[in-house]
Amino acid sequence: MARPLTAVRTRTCRPDVRGDVGDIVVGWLVRVVASVAVVGVLLFDAVSIAAAKMSVTDQASMAARAASDDWVSHHSQQSAFDAAWAAATEANPTNTVDPKSFQVAQNGTVHLTVHRTAPTLVLRLVGPAHHWADVVGEGVGRTGT
């Protein structure tokens, strides 16, 4: 005689989760946060350099205009250079006017170059690449009178 069919109790296979504390999730999260931080710092440096480039070009134009205004009043190249230097450093104390690039034409048009190092977080610390933070702006200005 055949035995009657009875329900066989099977044990479900469940992984042992007693020792799992989320190490994989924490490791993954740390990598994501570190990657975002590195990208953020590099992006900050890039934006800082771009903003410094735009502002130093505007400040060079303002300095050239101030030098041209002074030239019309005094007709002295040294006095015009001093006015350009004052205008450039008033806009940003780290600006410098290159004396070799400073030229005054007979009609009072001034050509000059302003240099500055952009503030960066990481790039200034990297020896071979720190010169990438040096920005230059060329300015041309003439008095409207």
C-alpha positions as CSV (number, residue, x, y, z in Angstrom):
1,M,0.0,0.0,0.0
2,A,1.2,3.4,-0.9
3,R,1.7,6.0,1.7
4,P,-0.6,9.0,1.7
5,L,0.9,12.2,0.4
6,T,1.8,14.6,3.1
7,A,3.0,18.1,2.7
8,V,6.7,18.3,2.8
9,R,8.0,21.2,4.8
10,T,10.9,22.8,3.0
11,R,13.1,25.3,4.6
12,T,13.4,28.5,2.7
13,C,17.0,29.5,1.9
14,R,17.6,32.9,3.4
15,P,21.1,34.3,3.6
16,D,22.5,34.8,7.0
17,V,22.2,38.5,7.6
18,R,23.2,38.7,11.2
19,G,26.8,40.0,10.4
20,D,25.9,42.3,7.5
21,V,26.1,45.9,8.6
22,G,26.0,47.7,5.3
23,D,29.8,47.7,4.5
24,I,29.2,47.5,0.8
25,V,26.8,50.5,0.9
26,V,29.1,52.5,3.1
27,G,32.1,51.8,0.8
28,W,30.1,52.8,-2.3
29,L,28.9,55.9,-0.6
30,V,32.4,57.0,0.4
31,R,33.6,56.6,-3.2
32,V,30.7,58.7,-4.5
33,V,31.3,61.4,-1.9
34,A,35.0,61.5,-2.6
35,S,34.5,61.6,-6.3
36,V,32.0,64.5,-6.0
37,A,34.4,66.4,-3.7
38,V,37.4,66.0,-6.1
39,V,35.2,67.1,-9.1
40,G,33.9,70.1,-7.0
41,V,37.4,71.3,-6.1
42,L,38.6,71.0,-9.7
43,L,35.4,72.8,-10.9
44,F,36.0,75.6,-8.3
45,D,39.6,76.1,-9.5
46,A,38.4,76.3,-13.2
47,V,35.6,78.8,-12.4
48,S,38.0,80.8,-10.3
49,I,40.5,81.1,-13.2
50,A,37.8,82.0,-15.7
51,A,36.3,84.6,-13.4
52,A,39.8,86.1,-12.7
53,K,40.5,86.2,-16.5
54,M,37.3,88.1,-17.2
55,S,37.8,90.6,-14.3
56,V,41.5,91.2,-15.0
57,T,40.6,92.1,-18.6
58,D,38.0,94.6,-17.5
59,Q,40.4,96.0,-14.9
60,A,43.1,96.4,-17.5
61,S,40.8,98.4,-19.7
62,M,39.9,100.6,-16.7
63,A,43.5,101.1,-15.9
64,A,44.3,102.1,-19.5
65,R,41.5,104.6,-19.4
66,A,42.8,106.1,-16.2
67,A,46.3,106.3,-17.7
68,S,44.9,108.0,-20.8
69,D,43.0,110.5,-18.6
70,D,46.2,111.3,-16.7
71,W,48.1,111.6,-20.0
72,V,45.8,114.3,-21.3
73,S,46.2,116.3,-18.1
74,H,50.0,115.9,-17.5
75,H,51.6,114.6,-20.7
76,S,54.0,112.5,-18.5
77,Q,54.5,108.8,-19.2
78,Q,55.5,108.1,-15.6
79,S,52.5,109.9,-14.2
80,A,50.2,108.0,-16.7
81,F,51.8,104.7,-15.6
82,D,51.3,105.6,-11.9
83,A,47.6,106.3,-12.6
84,A,47.3,102.9,-14.4
85,W,49.0,101.2,-11.5
86,A,46.7,102.9,-9.0
87,A,43.6,102.1,-10.9
88,A,44.6,98.4,-11.3
89,T,45.6,97.9,-7.7
90,E,42.5,99.7,-6.5
91,A,40.4,97.2,-8.4
92,N,42.3,94.3,-7.0
93,P,45.4,94.6,-4.8
94,T,47.1,91.6,-6.4
95,N,47.0,93.2,-9.9
96,T,50.3,94.3,-11.4
97,V,50.8,96.4,-14.5
98,D,53.6,95.2,-16.8
99,P,55.9,98.2,-17.4
100,K,57.3,96.7,-20.6
101,S,53.8,96.6,-22.1
102,F,52.9,100.1,-21.2
103,Q,52.7,102.4,-24.2
104,V,51.1,105.8,-24.8
105,A,50.3,106.8,-28.4
106,Q,50.5,110.5,-29.5
107,N,46.7,110.7,-29.5
108,G,46.5,109.5,-25.8
109,T,45.6,105.9,-26.4
110,V,47.2,103.7,-23.8
111,H,48.1,100.0,-24.2
112,L,49.0,97.9,-21.2
113,T,48.9,94.5,-19.7
114,V,47.7,93.6,-16.2
115,H,48.8,90.3,-14.5
116,R,47.3,88.5,-11.6
117,T,47.3,85.0,-10.1
118,A,43.8,83.6,-9.6
119,P,43.0,82.2,-6.2
120,T,42.7,78.4,-6.4
121,L,42.4,75.6,-3.9
122,V,44.6,72.9,-5.5
123,L,46.2,74.3,-8.6
124,R,48.4,76.7,-6.6
125,L,49.9,73.7,-4.8
126,V,50.8,71.7,-7.9
127,G,54.3,72.8,-8.9
128,P,54.3,72.1,-12.6
129,A,50.8,73.4,-13.2
130,H,50.6,76.4,-10.8
131,H,51.3,78.8,-13.7
132,W,47.9,77.9,-15.2
133,A,46.4,80.2,-12.5
134,D,48.3,83.2,-13.8
135,V,45.9,85.3,-15.8
136,V,46.7,88.3,-18.1
137,G,44.4,91.0,-19.4
138,E,45.3,93.5,-22.1
139,G,43.7,96.9,-21.9
140,V,43.4,99.7,-24.4
141,G,41.9,103.0,-23.3
142,R,41.5,106.5,-24.6
143,T,40.0,109.5,-23.1
144,G,36.7,110.6,-24.6
145,T,37.7,114.3,-24.8
